[in-house]
Each structure stands twice: as structure tokens, then as C-alpha cells.
Amino acid sequence: MDHKIKEEGGAVIVALEGDVDLQSSPEARKVLLECVAKRMPILVDLSGVGYIDSSGVASLVECLQSARKSGSTLVLVSVSDGAKRVLELARLDKVFTICGTIEEGLAKVQ
């Protein structure tokens, strides 16, 4: 798994790429929690994620909870079909705010 981080429109955008699985989810968790510590809205771009397993989903849920506790927001954007299926199966598509594009996500957090 690779990741890219940039700040845009008063938010941190974290683009995850590759598989987010048992091997890579600790890195994803670390990266996302570091972004939560900035106390800015976070957009997690999942367009490049081909596969996400339960450990990857758990990392996203933990970061969502941390963001909420710190008074921030976390929004998933451009969710790939594979990741969307996993989120829907776990019914987490009802828990996370999910936007189709980065632009929609930025509008949502402003």
C-alpha cells in the first residue's frame, strides 16, 4: 500500500493506493491517526484501493472515532467498487460520510 497526503481547501486529503489488508493496515492506521492529530477535516481518497479487508476497515473506523472525539470530520471520497462492496456488506456505508469526488468531500466539510 502507498499513500499520498496533501492539504487543500482547509482539509487534509489522504489518498490510499493498493491493498489495505492485514499487512498494510497498521501503516494506514498510523498515517490516518497522524492526520487526525492535525485537527483538520480529513478526506480519505479510496479510488486507488483495489481491496480492503476487515483490518483495513477497522483502521478506518478507529480513525473516524478519533476524528469525532477531536471535533473533526472524516469523509471517504472516490471509493473504489471493491472497497464500496466491503463497506456495504458491513453496513458501514451508513456510518461513514461518503462522497463521489474530492470536490464534493471538500464542500461537505466546509
N, C-alpha and C positions, 0 to 999 in steps of 0.2 A: 504494500500500500504506500502511496505517495500522498503528499498534501501540499497545498499552497495556501498562504494566508495573505490577505490584503485588507486594507481599510478603505471603505468607500461610503460616502453618504452618512457618516456618523455610525457606521456599523462595521463589525469585523466579518469578513467573508472567508470561510474555511472551505476549500474545495478538496474533497477526498477523492482519490483515484485508485482503482484496483479493487481487490477483495478486502472486505473488513470482516475478518474471521478471528478465530481463537489466537492465531499467531500475531495478527496486526492490531487487534482491538485495544491492547494496552497502550500502544503508541497513539491511536486515535483518541482514546480517553485522555491521555496526557496533554495532547495538543488542544483538545476542546476545553479541558479544565483551565489551561493556561489562558485561553481566550476569555473564558468566563471571568477570570480574575481581573480582566481589564475593565469590567463593569460597563461594557458597551453591548448593544444588541448584537446577536450573533446569527449569521446566516450560514447554514451548513449546506453546501452545494454537493448533492449526491449524483450528479449527472454522470460522473465517471466511475461510479461504483457498480461493478458487474454482479457482485454477490455480497450479501451481508448475512451473518449468522446471528444466533442468539446472543453471543458475547458482544458483537458489534452493536446490536440493538440495545443491550444493557448499558453500553457506554453512552449511547445517545440519550437514553432515559436518565442516567445519572447526571449527565451534563444539563439536561433540561431542568431537573430538580435543583441543581446548584444554581443555575441561572435565575430561576424563580426565587430562590432563597435570597439571592443577592439583589433582587429587584430588577433584574434584567430580563431579556426575552431571548428565546432561541427558536429560530424558524428553519424548517427544512425547505430547500428550494431545488428545482430541477431534478426531482427524484427519479432515478432510472426505473425502468419497468421491473427489474429483478428486485431492487430494494423496496419498491412500492408494494409488490406482492407479499413480501415478508412482513412489512408494516401492517398491511391489511389483514393478513392471517392472524396476527397478534392483536388486531383491533387498535393498534397504536396510531392509525391514521385519524382516529378520533381524539387522540391525546395531543399529538403534535399539530402545530400550525404548519400547513404545507402549502407552498406557493409554486406555481408553474415556472416562474422565471426569477432571476435575481432582482430585476426591476420591481416585480410585484412584491417580493420579500422586503425590499428597501422601503417601498411605500407602506407596507404593513407595520414596520417597526418605527416609522417616523411620526 
